[in-house]
Amino acid sequence: MLPSNTKVNEFLRETQANFSDSFETVDAIRTLFFKENNQLTDDIKYGGIVFYDADKLIGGIYLYKEHISIEFSQGTSFSDPSNLLEGKGKLRRHLKIQRFDDIQTKNAYFFIKQAVKGV
């Protein structure tokens, strides 16, 4: 069972009601974070779902018109042999998910594991 955060639950309800085509994808990505570490906490920040390991922000899920972005706070330190991560920030990188199948084809779990383990 996933953690229950009132703000996150409301965000998910709104996503399901207003962006039903994105809800399944967001929910699956969120589940992968907790599959890797069920002690994570999530919250709403910066307009999306963010994940914390203790007080350390490790990543987030953000909805955009054309895609869903999985953000990784320390993404520059990740192994990325296929060069799938995007961004030019000092530390942060993201993975663009445009359809549900991209979770697997872009190997999202590979990156989520790195984020949760702190590489």
Secondary structure, 3 states (H helix, E strand, C coil): CCCCCHHHHHHHHHHHHHCHHHHHHHHHHHHHHHHHCCCCEEEEECCEEEEEECCEEEEEEEECCCCEEEEECCHHHCCCCCCCCECCCCCCEEEEECCCCHHHHCCHHHHHHHHHHCC
